[in-house]
Amino acid sequence: MLSLRGKLFAALFFGLLLIVPPATAAASRSGEISCNGSSLLCDRKLNEVVLPGSHNSMSAKELGWFNPNQTYSIPDQLKRGARAMLFDTYYGNPQPNGQVANVTKAVGKANGSPLYLCHVSCIFGATALIPELRKIADFLKANPNEVLVFVNEDKVDPVDFDGALDSAGLLDYIYSGTTGPWPTLAEMIASDQRVVVLAEQDAAGVPWYHEAYDGPLRETPYSFNNEPSLLTAPEQLSESCRPNRGEVLATDGSLFLMNHWISTATPSSFEPNIEYAKLVNRKEVLVERARACEQRRGFLPNILAVDFFGTGDVVGAANQLNGVAAKATLRSSRLKPIVVRSGQRRLVSVLVNNDGDAPARSVRVCASLPAKLAPRPACVTLGEMLAGERAAAGLRLKIKGKAEGSGVLKVTISSTGRPVVLKANIKIRPARQVRTR
């Protein structure tokens, strides 16, 4: 891997495009605060917002898991708009063959075994917990206006889980307030307590941790096997929304999880199937079922949990249910003044963020100077930028050999919407004189 200095040198020499890891800085749209992609959500309490979510979020094809529920890893799901995660945590022992064997909670606690994200058996897939949590913390640092909900099918001791979050730098973002009434998204963002974490089984000893179904979470059934019509046929929708776990202790302020996936049930397993996801993850299917659940249960679902997040349009469904429009919003930081000598080639690196909740199409970045200073603009095409993605355009300007004086550097970031224009002063110094003896 090239170092950052090496990458910049390469871009300067070849005029290449640099792409950096996806992230987004704080969204600021003409003074408005954006909460989970829209200023309209800021004044709503958490239980009044619909979040796009994923089931068995850690079980990802791109990480090499066997029979995965998801195509993308958790960090990539966040980049694509997921804001609620259902995951499983286990103790595990690394094996000589590179696999991980999970151990019981009692044994793992006693032996101080490492923590992993697994599902049922770590042999089928295991991701070290702390590094993955660290990536989530990085996302939250880069995206200060996003609120997340995690539901942990916990096979680890709560105190050890708390320690993992602390080691990953995620603990500072955990919501530690009451679970009813919930704060608004704006209040959670202002306090920087933007991650609600619920445990399916045991939250004892950790004040910020709450038991899910013995606390503030209710749900629909989750066993829908072999037949997509169970989630798509109008006559099936009410039954698919019947109460399941969490209803006994539920209150008007409880969060409501809509489990929304079809499994391929065989005599020996329940395997995920992306072909089913292509049918049930369509926006109109998700919206229709969510409305049916609202009619039967009296509450709109707060979490739309699907397999193969990124297939279909769960983000679009959540936006429609929230009553907000998905749009791309391009932004960049202010340019600094530049000093350069005549005849030089100068690399200008421009960071571009898509702070919106929809892809930005045909993104192009161009830097131009007055004709007396540079013969032509320098342009880079970024193409499509996903919601939450950040890219750096390396723009190589060639200053005229006899240019002098000063001017204004203009950088234009264009897409399908209104262009973003940045300006900075540039000063041209004379070329260095070559001394001769």
C-alpha positions as CSV (number, residue, x, y, z in Angstrom):
1,M,0.0,0.0,0.0
2,L,1.3,3.5,-0.8
3,S,1.6,6.0,2.0
4,L,-0.5,9.2,1.8
5,R,2.6,11.0,0.7
6,G,3.3,8.5,-2.0
7,K,-0.3,8.8,-3.3
8,L,0.0,12.6,-3.4
9,F,3.3,12.4,-5.2
10,A,1.8,9.9,-7.7
11,A,-1.2,12.3,-8.3
12,L,1.1,15.2,-8.8
13,F,3.2,13.3,-11.3
14,F,0.5,11.7,-13.3
15,G,-2.5,13.9,-12.6
16,L,-4.5,11.0,-11.2
17,L,-7.7,10.9,-9.2
18,L,-7.4,10.0,-5.5
19,I,-10.2,8.2,-3.8
20,V,-10.2,8.1,-0.1
21,P,-12.4,6.0,2.3
22,P,-16.1,6.9,2.4
23,A,-17.2,9.4,5.0
24,T,-19.2,12.5,5.3
25,A,-18.6,15.6,7.4
26,A,-21.4,17.6,9.1
27,A,-24.2,18.5,6.8
28,S,-24.9,22.2,6.6
29,R,-27.4,23.3,4.1
30,S,-27.9,27.0,4.2
31,G,-27.8,27.0,8.0
32,E,-30.1,24.0,8.4
33,I,-29.1,21.1,10.5
34,S,-29.6,17.7,8.8
35,C,-30.7,14.8,10.9
36,N,-30.3,11.4,9.3
37,G,-30.3,13.1,5.9
38,S,-33.2,15.5,6.4
39,S,-33.9,18.6,8.5
40,L,-37.5,17.5,8.6
41,L,-36.5,14.7,11.0
42,C,-34.7,16.8,13.5
43,D,-37.7,17.6,15.7
44,R,-39.0,14.0,15.7
45,K,-38.4,11.6,18.6
46,L,-36.5,8.5,17.8
47,N,-39.7,6.4,18.0
48,E,-41.2,8.7,15.3
49,V,-38.6,8.0,12.7
50,V,-38.3,5.1,10.3
51,L,-34.7,3.7,9.9
52,P,-33.4,1.5,7.1
53,G,-31.9,-1.6,8.6
54,S,-30.3,-4.9,8.1
55,H,-30.7,-8.4,9.6
56,N,-27.6,-10.3,10.6
57,S,-25.7,-7.3,9.6
58,M,-22.3,-8.8,10.2
59,S,-22.9,-11.8,7.9
60,A,-21.4,-10.4,4.7
61,K,-20.4,-11.9,1.3
62,E,-17.6,-9.4,0.9
63,L,-16.0,-10.7,4.1
64,G,-16.2,-14.3,2.9
65,W,-18.9,-15.6,5.2
66,F,-20.6,-18.9,4.3
67,N,-24.3,-18.4,3.3
68,P,-24.3,-14.7,4.1
69,N,-27.3,-12.6,4.8
70,Q,-25.7,-9.5,3.5
71,T,-23.7,-8.5,0.4
72,Y,-21.8,-5.7,2.1
73,S,-19.9,-5.3,5.4
74,I,-21.3,-3.1,8.1
75,P,-19.2,-0.1,7.2
76,D,-20.4,-0.4,3.6
77,Q,-24.0,-0.8,4.7
78,L,-23.6,2.5,6.6
79,K,-22.3,4.2,3.5
80,R,-25.3,2.9,1.6
81,G,-27.7,4.3,4.1
82,A,-28.4,1.6,6.8
83,R,-29.1,3.2,10.1
84,A,-30.2,0.2,12.2
85,M,-28.2,-3.1,12.6
86,L,-29.2,-6.5,14.0
87,F,-26.0,-8.4,14.8
88,D,-24.7,-11.3,17.0
89,T,-21.7,-11.3,19.3
90,Y,-19.8,-14.4,20.6
91,Y,-16.7,-15.4,22.3
92,G,-14.3,-17.3,20.0
93,N,-11.0,-19.1,19.9
94,P,-8.9,-18.8,16.8
95,Q,-7.9,-22.1,15.2
96,P,-4.6,-23.2,13.5
97,N,-6.5,-23.3,10.2
98,G,-7.5,-19.7,10.4
99,Q,-11.1,-20.3,11.4
100,V,-12.7,-19.4,14.7
101,A,-14.5,-21.8,17.1
102,N,-17.1,-20.1,19.3
103,V,-17.2,-21.0,23.0
104,T,-20.0,-20.6,25.5
105,K,-20.6,-17.4,27.4
106,A,-19.4,-18.9,30.7
107,V,-16.2,-20.3,29.3
108,G,-15.4,-17.3,27.2
109,K,-15.9,-15.0,30.2
110,A,-13.8,-17.1,32.4
111,N,-10.9,-17.4,29.9
112,G,-11.0,-13.9,28.6
113,S,-11.6,-15.2,25.0
114,P,-11.6,-12.7,22.1
115,L,-15.0,-11.3,21.0
116,Y,-16.3,-11.8,17.5
117,L,-19.3,-11.1,15.3
118,C,-20.7,-14.6,14.4
119,H,-24.0,-16.2,13.7
120,V,-24.7,-19.5,15.4
121,S,-21.3,-21.0,14.5
122,C,-18.2,-18.9,14.1
123,I,-16.9,-21.6,11.7
124,F,-19.2,-20.2,9.1
125,G,-18.0,-16.7,9.5
126,A,-16.3,-14.6,12.2
127,T,-15.3,-10.9,12.2
128,A,-13.2,-9.6,15.1
129,L,-15.6,-7.3,17.1
130,I,-13.3,-4.4,18.2
131,P,-11.9,-3.6,14.7
132,E,-15.5,-3.6,13.3
133,L,-16.7,-1.4,16.1
134,R,-13.8,1.0,15.4
135,K,-15.0,1.4,11.8
136,I,-18.4,2.3,13.1
137,A,-16.8,4.9,15.4
138,D,-14.9,6.3,12.4
139,F,-18.2,6.6,10.5
140,L,-19.8,8.4,13.4
141,K,-16.9,10.8,13.8
142,A,-17.1,11.6,10.0
143,N,-20.9,11.8,10.1
144,P,-21.9,13.9,13.1
145,N,-25.6,14.2,12.2
146,E,-26.4,10.5,12.0
147,V,-28.3,8.5,14.6
148,L,-28.0,4.7,14.7
149,V,-29.8,1.8,16.5
150,F,-28.1,-1.6,17.2
151,V,-29.9,-4.7,18.4
152,N,-27.3,-7.3,19.7
153,E,-28.2,-11.0,19.9
154,D,-25.7,-11.2,22.7
155,K,-23.7,-14.3,23.6
156,V,-21.2,-12.3,25.5
157,D,-21.1,-10.8,29.0
158,P,-22.4,-7.2,29.0
159,V,-19.4,-5.9,30.9
160,D,-17.0,-7.4,28.2
161,F,-19.2,-5.9,25.5
162,D,-18.9,-2.5,27.2
163,G,-15.2,-2.9,27.3
164,A,-15.1,-3.7,23.6
165,L,-17.0,-0.5,22.7
166,D,-14.6,1.4,25.0
167,S,-11.6,0.0,23.3
168,A,-13.0,0.8,19.8
169,G,-13.7,4.4,20.7
170,L,-17.4,3.9,20.3
171,L,-18.5,4.3,23.9
172,D,-18.5,8.1,23.7
173,Y,-21.3,8.0,21.1
174,I,-23.6,5.6,23.1
175,Y,-27.0,6.9,24.2
176,S,-27.3,6.7,28.0
177,G,-30.6,8.4,28.5
178,T,-34.1,7.1,29.1
179,T,-35.9,4.8,26.6
180,G,-39.2,6.6,27.1
181,P,-39.9,9.2,26.3
182,W,-37.2,9.2,23.7
183,P,-35.3,12.4,22.8
184,T,-35.5,14.0,19.3
185,L,-32.8,13.3,16.8
186,A,-31.6,16.9,17.1
187,E,-31.2,16.4,20.9
188,M,-29.3,13.1,20.4
189,I,-27.0,14.9,17.9
190,A,-26.5,17.9,20.1
191,S,-25.4,15.6,23.0
192,D,-23.4,13.4,20.6
193,Q,-25.1,10.4,22.1
194,R,-26.2,9.0,18.8
195,V,-26.2,5.2,19.1
196,V,-28.9,3.3,20.9
197,V,-27.8,-0.3,21.8
198,L,-30.2,-3.0,22.9
199,A,-29.5,-6.5,24.0
200,E,-31.7,-9.5,23.2
201,Q,-30.8,-11.3,26.4
202,D,-28.7,-9.7,29.1
203,A,-27.8,-6.0,29.7
204,A,-27.1,-6.3,33.5
205,G,-24.4,-4.2,34.9
206,V,-24.1,-1.7,32.1
207,P,-26.2,1.5,32.6
208,W,-26.5,2.5,28.9
209,Y,-27.4,-1.1,27.8
210,H,-31.1,-2.1,27.7
211,E,-32.8,-5.4,27.2
212,A,-34.6,-5.2,23.9
213,Y,-37.7,-7.3,24.1
214,D,-37.9,-7.0,27.9
215,G,-37.7,-3.3,27.4
216,P,-38.3,-0.7,24.7
217,L,-38.6,-2.9,21.5
218,R,-41.4,-4.8,20.0
219,E,-41.4,-6.7,16.7
220,T,-43.2,-8.7,14.0
221,P,-42.6,-12.4,13.4
222,Y,-39.3,-13.2,11.7
223,S,-39.9,-16.7,10.3
224,F,-41.0,-16.4,6.7
225,N,-39.9,-19.3,4.6
226,N,-39.7,-20.2,0.9
227,E,-42.6,-18.0,-0.2
228,P,-42.2,-14.3,-1.0
229,S,-46.0,-13.8,-1.1
230,L,-46.0,-14.0,2.7
231,L,-44.6,-10.5,2.6
232,T,-46.1,-9.2,-0.7
233,A,-49.6,-10.5,-1.0
234,P,-52.2,-8.0,0.4
235,E,-54.2,-10.8,2.1
236,Q,-51.1,-11.9,4.0
237,L,-49.8,-8.6,5.3
238,S,-51.9,-8.2,8.4
239,E,-50.9,-11.7,9.6
240,S,-47.3,-10.9,8.8
241,C,-47.5,-8.0,11.3
242,R,-48.9,-9.9,14.2
243,P,-47.3,-9.3,17.6
244,N,-44.2,-11.3,18.5
245,R,-41.5,-10.7,21.0
246,G,-41.7,-7.5,23.1
247,E,-45.4,-6.9,23.1
248,V,-46.0,-7.7,26.8
249,L,-43.9,-4.8,28.1
250,A,-44.4,-2.5,25.1
251,T,-45.6,1.1,25.6
252,D,-46.7,3.8,23.2
253,G,-43.1,4.9,23.0
254,S,-41.5,1.5,22.3
255,L,-39.5,1.1,19.1
256,F,-41.1,-1.2,16.5
257,L,-39.0,-3.6,14.5
258,M,-40.4,-5.0,11.2
259,N,-38.5,-8.2,10.3
260,H,-38.6,-8.4,6.5
261,W,-36.9,-11.3,4.8
262,I,-37.6,-14.7,3.3
263,S,-35.4,-17.6,4.1
264,T,-34.9,-20.8,2.1
265,A,-36.0,-23.4,4.6
266,T,-34.5,-26.9,4.1
267,P,-34.6,-29.8,6.5
268,S,-31.3,-28.8,7.9
269,S,-30.9,-25.1,7.5
270,F,-32.5,-21.7,6.8
271,E,-30.4,-20.1,4.1
272,P,-30.6,-16.5,2.9
273,N,-31.5,-16.1,-0.8
274,I,-30.8,-12.9,-2.7
275,E,-33.4,-13.7,-5.3
276,Y,-36.1,-13.4,-2.6
277,A,-34.6,-10.1,-1.5
278,K,-35.0,-8.8,-5.0
279,L,-38.7,-9.3,-4.6
280,V,-39.4,-8.3,-1.1
281,N,-36.9,-5.4,-0.8
282,R,-38.7,-3.3,-3.4
283,K,-39.7,0.1,-2.1
284,E,-43.4,-0.4,-2.8
285,V,-43.4,-3.8,-1.0
286,L,-41.7,-2.4,2.1
287,V,-44.0,0.6,2.2
288,E,-47.2,-1.4,1.8
289,R,-46.2,-3.9,4.5
290,A,-45.2,-1.1,6.9
291,R,-48.5,0.6,6.4
292,A,-50.3,-2.7,7.1
293,C,-48.3,-3.1,10.3
294,E,-49.2,0.4,11.3
295,Q,-52.9,-0.4,10.7
296,R,-52.7,-3.6,12.7
297,R,-50.4,-2.5,15.5
298,G,-51.2,1.2,15.7
299,F,-47.5,2.2,15.1
300,L,-45.4,2.7,12.1
301,P,-42.3,0.5,12.2
302,N,-39.1,2.3,13.2
303,I,-36.7,-0.3,11.8
304,L,-37.1,-2.0,8.4
305,A,-34.7,-4.9,8.7
306,V,-33.9,-6.8,5.5
307,D,-31.4,-9.3,4.1
308,F,-29.1,-8.1,1.3
309,F,-29.2,-4.5,2.2
310,G,-28.4,-2.6,-1.1
311,T,-30.7,-4.9,-3.1
312,G,-34.0,-3.2,-3.7
313,D,-34.7,0.2,-2.1
314,V,-35.1,0.1,1.7
315,V,-33.6,3.6,2.0
316,G,-36.3,4.9,-0.5
317,A,-39.0,3.1,1.5
318,A,-37.8,4.7,4.8
319,N,-37.7,8.1,3.1
320,Q,-41.3,7.7,1.8
321,L,-42.6,6.5,5.2
322,N,-40.8,9.5,6.8
323,G,-42.3,11.8,4.3
324,V,-38.9,13.2,3.1
325,A,-37.4,13.4,-0.3
326,A,-34.1,11.6,-1.1
327,K,-31.6,13.9,-2.7
328,A,-27.9,14.2,-3.3
329,T,-26.2,17.2,-1.6
330,L,-22.6,17.9,-2.6
331,R,-20.3,19.9,-0.3
332,S,-16.6,20.7,0.0
333,S,-14.4,22.5,2.5
334,R,-13.1,26.0,1.9
335,L,-10.1,26.3,-0.4
336,K,-6.9,27.9,1.1
337,P,-5.0,30.7,-0.7
338,I,-2.3,29.3,-3.0
339,V,1.2,30.6,-3.9
340,V,2.9,29.1,-6.9
341,R,5.8,30.0,-9.3
342,S,5.3,30.6,-13.0
343,G,5.9,27.6,-15.1
344,Q,5.1,25.2,-12.3
345,R,2.6,22.3,-12.2
346,R,0.5,22.5,-9.1
347,L,-1.7,19.8,-7.6
348,V,-5.0,21.1,-6.1
349,S,-6.7,18.4,-4.0
350,V,-10.4,19.0,-3.5
351,L,-12.5,16.9,-1.1
352,V,-16.0,16.3,-2.2
353,N,-18.8,15.0,0.1
354,N,-22.2,13.7,-0.8
355,D,-24.1,14.7,2.4
356,G,-27.5,13.7,1.0
357,D,-29.3,10.4,1.1
358,A,-29.4,9.7,-2.6
359,P,-26.6,9.1,-5.1
360,A,-25.1,12.0,-7.0
361,R,-24.8,11.3,-10.7
362,S,-22.0,12.3,-13.1
363,V,-20.0,14.3,-10.5
364,R,-17.2,16.3,-12.2
365,V,-14.7,18.7,-10.6
366,C,-12.9,21.4,-12.6
367,A,-10.4,24.0,-11.5
368,S,-9.8,27.1,-13.7
369,L,-7.7,30.3,-13.6
370,P,-7.7,33.4,-15.6
371,A,-6.4,32.8,-19.1
372,K,-3.3,35.0,-18.4
373,L,-2.2,32.5,-15.7
374,A,-3.1,29.1,-17.0
375,P,-3.9,27.9,-20.6
376,R,-6.8,25.6,-19.7
377,P,-8.9,24.2,-16.8
378,A,-8.0,21.0,-15.0
379,C,-10.9,18.6,-14.7
380,V,-11.5,15.2,-13.0
381,T,-14.6,13.0,-13.4
382,L,-15.7,11.3,-10.2
383,G,-18.8,9.6,-11.7
384,E,-21.5,8.4,-9.3
385,M,-21.0,9.2,-5.6
386,L,-23.2,7.2,-3.2
387,A,-24.9,8.8,-0.2
388,G,-22.3,9.3,2.5
389,E,-19.4,8.9,0.1
390,R,-16.3,11.2,0.1
391,A,-13.8,11.5,-2.7
392,A,-10.7,13.6,-3.4
393,A,-10.1,15.0,-6.8
394,G,-6.5,15.7,-7.7
395,L,-6.5,18.6,-10.1
396,R,-3.2,19.3,-11.8
397,L,-2.9,23.0,-12.9
398,K,-0.1,24.1,-15.3
399,I,0.9,27.7,-14.8
400,K,2.1,29.6,-17.8
401,G,5.9,30.1,-18.0
402,K,5.8,33.9,-18.0
403,A,2.7,34.3,-15.8
404,E,2.8,36.9,-13.0
405,G,0.6,38.7,-10.6
406,S,-2.4,37.2,-8.9
407,G,-5.9,36.0,-9.6
408,V,-8.8,33.8,-8.4
409,L,-8.8,30.0,-8.6
410,K,-12.3,28.8,-9.3
411,V,-13.3,25.2,-8.5
412,T,-16.7,24.0,-9.8
413,I,-18.2,20.7,-8.5
414,S,-21.1,19.8,-10.9
415,S,-23.6,17.0,-11.0
416,T,-27.3,16.8,-11.9
417,G,-28.3,19.6,-9.5
418,R,-26.9,23.1,-8.8
419,P,-23.1,23.2,-9.0
420,V,-21.0,24.0,-6.0
421,V,-18.5,26.8,-6.6
422,L,-15.3,27.3,-4.5
423,K,-12.9,30.2,-4.9
424,A,-9.4,31.0,-3.5
425,N,-6.8,33.6,-4.2
426,I,-3.7,32.5,-6.1
427,K,-0.4,34.4,-6.3
428,I,2.1,33.8,-9.0
429,R,5.8,34.3,-8.1
430,P,8.5,34.5,-10.8
431,A,10.3,31.3,-11.7
432,R,13.5,30.7,-9.9
433,Q,16.6,31.8,-11.9
434,V,19.1,29.1,-12.7
435,R,22.5,30.3,-11.6
436,T,25.4,29.8,-14.0
437,R,29.1,30.0,-13.2
